[in-house]
Amino acid sequence: MPRNRVTLAVALALVATPLLSACGGSSSAADAKVVTVYSADGLQGENGDGWYDQVFKDFEKQTGVKVRYVEGGSGEMVQRAVREKSNPQADVLVTLPPFIQQADGRGLLQKYAPQGSDQVGGADKAADGTWTSVVNNYFGFVYSKKELKRAPKTWDELLDGTYRNKLQYSTPGVAGDGTAVLVKAVHDFGGKAPALAYLKKLQANNVGPSASTGKLAPKVDKGELLVANGDVQMNYAQSKTMPNLGIWFPAGKDGKATTFALPYAAGLVTEAPHTENGRKLLDFMLARKQQQEVSAIGGGFSARSDVKADDANAVALARLMDGVDVFTPDWNDIEKNLTAYVEDWKNATGS
């Protein structure tokens, strides 16, 4: 089950932690066998049973390089890397779109094509070689199978009084999955204006802002919330210990369920303190064995087109996605106008 997202306050507090203070611009001999990863949450298990847990354990055993791991919201991790730009602390940055594009645009990533990245689709990696997806994933919502007889089907159903103070989604601009709510609404409603008009109405039922998407699923499982946003990989993994979670996709205007790819994308940090170790870890993440384990251990989808998983999780995930229309957002436009999108959302919802 994925670990809950670190709050912004905690992420800010971590800037001063001794754990990472030694891995700045010039590394000592004692510090040379480390690699520091800043990542969006969802791939590390609360009980040591996540994809990251296995990958990091195997990587350390094979290379002798210790992985130092810091997680938070995608936006939080990028902002932290921006603050540290003059003295980078991280070697590898992993975020959801559009934050990986944002990191690239701010010069936080250097070019490196990991071994195996030639098997990653063009839409799932940067054209200039600054980042590549390591785990594919899709945006989605969860509902309480304990409290609801069936999953909702449309956005409009969520406006019903049944969901008053029983619905919550993470904050756009802070959480990757929260930003995804806005992206999907703009697509499904046919533009930003109608999407914001809908989200303004939805605010009557919304519990309020949340920096963490991962914290919402336990509330749905307990029945404290009826519906929340999430993503397929994280929620599917959580459902192993949260049996009341059901995954669903709100339908667009034509009544057909829609979603879009929301991959975990990784890049090598510019002037990383341990660049060579960062390269090794990126190569390791994309190796066939680790990619084969993405579904079996992590509940996600392999980033490599030549890896065909057939484990029980892979079969269940394929069944879940069957019949769902997958669209491709204009990530470059979203990254370029993200601040304006978020400000417009704040104005519309009063958040």
C-alpha positions in Angstrom: 0.0 0.0 0.0 1.5 3.4 -0.9 2.7 5.8 1.7 0.6 8.9 2.3 1.8 12.1 0.7 4.0 14.3 2.8 2.5 17.7 3.6 4.0 20.9 2.2 5.1 21.8 5.7 7.0 18.6 6.2 8.5 18.8 2.8 9.8 22.3 3.6 11.1 21.1 6.9 13.1 18.4 5.3 15.3 21.0 3.5 17.3 21.4 6.7 17.6 17.8 7.6 21.1 16.5 8.2 20.3 13.4 6.2 20.7 15.2 2.9 23.1 18.0 4.0 26.1 16.0 3.0 25.1 15.3 -0.5 25.4 18.8 -1.9 27.6 20.0 -4.8 30.8 18.2 -3.8 30.5 14.7 -2.3 33.0 13.3 0.2 34.5 9.8 -0.1 32.1 8.5 2.6 29.2 9.9 0.7 30.1 8.7 -2.8 28.1 5.4 -2.6 24.7 7.1 -2.3 22.0 8.3 -4.6 19.2 10.7 -3.6 15.7 10.4 -5.1 13.0 13.0 -4.8 9.7 11.4 -5.8 6.0 11.8 -6.0 4.4 9.3 -3.7 2.7 6.1 -4.7 5.5 3.7 -5.5 6.8 3.0 -2.0 4.8 0.7 0.3 3.8 1.6 3.8 4.9 -1.9 4.8 8.0 -2.2 2.7 6.0 -4.0 -0.1 6.0 -1.4 -2.9 7.8 -1.3 -6.2 10.4 1.2 -4.9 11.1 -0.9 -1.9 12.0 -3.9 -4.1 13.9 -1.8 -6.7 15.9 0.1 -4.1 16.7 -3.1 -2.1 17.9 -4.9 -5.3 19.8 -1.9 -6.5 21.7 -1.5 -3.2 22.5 -5.2 -3.2 23.8 -5.2 -6.8 25.7 -1.9 -6.7 26.5 -1.1 -3.1 25.0 2.3 -3.6 22.6 3.4 -0.9 19.3 5.0 -1.9 18.2 8.1 0.1 14.5 8.7 -0.6 12.4 11.8 -0.1 8.7 11.8 -1.2 5.9 14.4 -1.4 3.5 15.9 -3.9 4.8 16.3 -7.4 4.6 20.1 -7.2 6.3 20.0 -3.8 9.2 18.0 -5.0 9.8 20.3 -8.0 9.6 23.4 -5.8 12.1 21.9 -3.4 14.5 21.2 -6.3 14.0 24.8 -7.5 15.0 26.2 -4.1 18.1 24.0 -4.2 19.0 24.8 -7.8 22.2 26.6 -6.8 23.3 23.6 -4.6 21.4 20.5 -5.8 20.7 17.8 -3.2 18.8 15.3 -5.4 20.3 13.1 -8.1 17.0 11.7 -9.5 13.6 13.5 -9.7 10.4 11.5 -10.2 7.1 13.3 -10.7 3.8 13.1 -12.5 3.0 15.4 -15.5 2.8 18.3 -15.9 5.4 18.7 -13.2 8.1 16.8 -15.0 7.7 19.2 -17.9 7.8 22.0 -15.4 11.1 20.7 -13.9 12.5 20.4 -17.4 11.4 23.9 -18.3 13.1 25.3 -15.3 16.4 23.7 -16.2 16.3 21.2 -13.3 17.0 18.1 -15.6 20.1 17.2 -17.6 20.0 15.0 -20.7 20.3 11.3 -20.1 18.6 8.4 -22.0 18.6 5.4 -19.6 19.2 1.9 -21.0 15.9 0.6 -22.2 14.4 4.0 -22.9 14.3 3.2 -26.6 11.4 0.9 -25.7 9.5 3.7 -24.1 6.8 5.4 -26.3 7.5 8.8 -27.6 4.6 10.4 -25.6 6.1 9.0 -22.4 9.5 10.6 -22.6 11.0 14.0 -23.5 12.0 14.6 -27.1 15.3 16.2 -25.9 16.1 13.2 -23.6 15.8 14.9 -20.2 13.2 12.5 -18.7 11.5 9.2 -19.3 8.6 7.4 -17.8 9.6 4.5 -15.4 6.1 3.4 -14.5 3.0 4.0 -16.6 -0.2 4.9 -14.8 -3.7 6.4 -15.4 -5.8 9.0 -13.6 -8.9 7.8 -11.8 -11.3 8.2 -8.9 -12.2 5.9 -6.0 -15.6 5.3 -4.4 -16.7 3.5 -1.2 -18.0 0.1 -2.1 -19.1 -0.1 1.6 -21.4 2.9 1.4 -22.4 3.0 -2.3 -24.2 0.2 -4.2 -22.4 1.1 -7.4 -19.8 3.5 -8.7 -21.0 6.8 -9.9 -20.9 7.1 -13.7 -20.9 10.8 -14.5 -19.5 14.1 -13.2 -23.0 15.4 -12.7 -23.9 12.6 -10.2 -21.3 14.1 -7.8 -23.4 17.3 -7.6 -26.1 15.3 -5.8 -26.7 16.1 -2.1 -25.7 12.6 -1.2 -22.1 13.6 -1.6 -22.2 16.8 0.5 -19.1 16.8 2.7 -18.5 13.2 1.5 -16.3 14.1 -1.5 -12.8 15.4 -1.6 -10.0 15.9 -4.2 -6.4 16.9 -3.7 -5.3 20.4 -4.6 -4.4 21.3 -8.2 -1.0 22.8 -8.5 0.2 21.0 -5.3 -0.6 17.3 -6.0 -0.2 15.7 -9.4 -3.5 13.8 -9.1 -5.2 17.1 -8.0 -4.0 18.8 -11.1 -5.2 15.8 -13.0 -8.8 16.6 -11.8 -8.6 19.9 -13.6 -7.0 18.4 -16.7 -9.8 15.8 -17.1 -12.6 18.2 -16.4 -11.3 20.6 -19.1 -11.3 17.7 -21.5 -14.6 16.2 -20.5 -16.5 19.5 -20.4 -15.0 20.7 -23.7 -13.0 23.7 -22.3 -11.7 25.5 -19.3 -14.8 27.8 -18.8 -17.4 25.0 -18.6 -15.0 22.9 -16.5 -14.5 25.7 -14.0 -18.2 26.3 -13.9 -18.8 22.7 -13.0 -16.0 22.7 -10.3 -17.5 25.8 -8.8 -20.8 23.9 -8.4 -19.0 20.8 -7.0 -17.4 22.9 -4.3 -20.7 22.8 -2.4 -20.0 19.1 -1.7 -16.2 19.3 -1.4 -14.7 18.7 2.0 -11.9 21.1 1.2 -8.3 21.2 0.0 -5.8 18.4 0.6 -2.1 18.4 -0.2 -2.1 14.6 -0.2 -3.9 12.3 -2.6 -2.7 9.2 -0.8 -4.4 10.3 2.4 -7.9 10.3 0.8 -8.1 6.6 0.0 -8.1 5.5 3.6 -11.0 7.9 4.3 -12.9 6.3 1.4 -12.2 2.8 2.6 -13.6 3.7 6.0 -16.7 5.4 4.5 -15.7 8.8 5.8 -15.7 9.9 2.2 -17.8 8.5 -0.6 -15.6 9.6 -3.5 -12.1 11.0 -3.9 -9.6 11.3 -6.7 -6.5 9.2 -7.1 -4.7 7.1 -9.8 -5.0 3.6 -10.9 -1.5 2.4 -9.7 -1.7 3.9 -6.3 -5.4 3.0 -5.6 -5.0 -0.5 -7.0 -2.1 -1.1 -4.7 -4.0 0.4 -1.8 -7.0 -1.8 -2.4 -4.9 -4.9 -1.3 -5.3 -3.6 2.3 -8.3 -1.4 1.7 -11.0 -3.8 0.5 -13.7 -1.1 0.2 -12.0 0.9 -2.5 -13.5 0.8 -6.0 -11.8 2.5 -8.9 -13.9 4.4 -11.5 -13.6 7.0 -14.3 -16.2 9.8 -14.7 -17.8 9.8 -18.1 -17.3 12.6 -20.7 -20.2 14.4 -22.4 -20.8 11.4 -24.6 -21.4 9.2 -21.6 -18.2 7.2 -22.2 -15.7 6.8 -19.3 -12.4 8.6 -20.0 -8.9 8.9 -18.6 -5.4 9.8 -19.6 -1.9 8.5 -18.9 -0.4 9.9 -15.7 3.1 8.2 -15.6 5.8 8.4 -13.1 8.5 10.2 -15.1 12.1 10.3 -14.0 15.0 12.6 -14.9 18.6 13.1 -13.8 19.0 16.4 -11.9 21.2 19.1 -13.4 24.6 19.1 -11.6 23.5 16.2 -9.4 25.9 15.6 -6.6 26.1 11.9 -7.6 25.4 11.9 -11.3 26.9 8.6 -12.1 24.9 6.8 -9.4 21.8 8.6 -10.7 22.4 7.2 -14.1 22.9 3.7 -12.7 19.6 3.9 -10.8 17.7 5.1 -13.9 19.1 2.3 -15.9 18.2 -0.1 -13.2 14.6 1.1 -13.0 14.1 0.6 -16.7 15.8 -2.9 -16.8 13.5 -5.7 -17.9 13.4 -7.4 -14.5 12.3 -4.3 -12.7 9.8 -3.4 -15.4 8.3 -6.9 -15.2 7.8 -6.3 -11.5 5.9 -3.0 -12.0 2.5 -4.8 -12.1 3.3 -7.8 -10.0 4.7 -5.7 -7.1 3.6 -2.1 -7.7 0.2 -2.6 -9.3 1.2 -0.3 -12.2 1.9 -0.6 -15.9 5.4 -1.2 -17.4 6.9 1.8 -19.2 8.5 -0.5 -21.7 6.5 -1.6 -24.8 8.5 -4.8 -25.0 7.6 -6.0 -21.5 4.4 -7.9 -21.5 3.3 -8.7 -18.0 0.9 -11.6 -17.5 0.7 -11.8 -13.7 -2.6 -11.6 -11.8 -2.3 -7.9 -11.2 -1.6 -7.2 -14.9 -4.7 -9.2 -15.9 -6.9 -7.4 -13.4 -5.5 -4.0 -14.5 -6.2 -4.7 -18.1 -9.8 -5.7 -17.2 -10.2 -2.4 -15.3 -9.1 -0.3 -18.3 -11.2 -2.2 -20.8 -13.6 0.1 -22.5 -12.2 3.3 -21.1 -11.3 6.0 -23.6 -7.7 7.2 -23.1 -7.0 10.7 -24.4 -3.7 12.6 -24.6 -3.5 16.0 -22.9 -1.4 18.8 -24.4 1.2 18.7 -21.6 3.3 21.5 -23.1 0.3 23.8 -23.1 -0.6 22.7 -19.5 2.9 23.2 -18.3 3.2 26.6 -19.9 -0.1 27.8 -18.5 -0.3 25.8 -15.3 -0.1 28.9 -13.0 -3.0 30.5 -14.8 -5.0 27.3 -14.7 -4.5 26.9 -11.0 -5.3 30.6 -10.3 -8.5 30.4 -12.4 -9.5 27.2 -10.4 -8.8 29.1 -7.1 -11.0 32.0 -8.2 -13.8 29.7 -9.4 -13.9 27.6 -6.3 -12.9 30.2 -3.7 -10.1 27.9 -2.6 
